[in-house]
């Protein structure tokens, strides 16, 4: 195929893509940019995510923890692992733990990375698998978080349409599904105990109508004290609640 024919084909492709997304004018050489449009379709944007985070603590009973789920970072990635949105429950993002921004983004990436249509795996369910002596020990070294995709304390920016990576194996990350049961991304929540993070993530997903086909609790957190030991067991946290019921308290330190 000659260079002239190739250039003509590219021009037609750009025109077709532009038509597919409406009357948007596509600059020259923007085929790749056109392909990016719609990659976060069906997922909550910043404003919607902030609304869900604010509503979640008041639905489903006490979320427990230190702040009862009222001081949270949330993040959403698409199926490609690219960051689509992030937000805090507060109007002043600096009042949420700054370290929780990276954790929320990594939880979203993790929940999406290790779930599929058939099996939703919240980050809480991966806890035991990744402990020393278990089959996925050292998994956390495989996809490290890139800190250049963090937003400043103001919350602005922060790696949109980029893959920040990062793997977290405790409560607060859940996969997201469309109405036909197909996985379309992941949600991460951080800012309280890991148990409370999971409760809020689960509620946000439900509020957004992005549950797996098995329902809101298909990949719910499990505790050995309440549910019996299993490979999916997660430790208790301070002031642990699940689905509005008090579960217990983390064991006191001893032997130090």
URFENPE-V896026 format. One record per helix or strand of 3 or more residues. SS is the DSSP state (@ for helix, = for strand). FROM is the first residue (numbers start at 1). LEN is the number of residues. Records with the same first field share a line. If there is no record, write none. Layout:
SS: FROM-LEN + FROM-LEN
This chain:
@: 3-18 + 31-6 + 46-11 + 93-3 + 99-15 + 123-4 + 128-3 + 139-3 + 147-3 + 194-14 + 224-4
=: 73-6 + 83-6 + 173-5 + 183-8 + 240-3 + 245-4
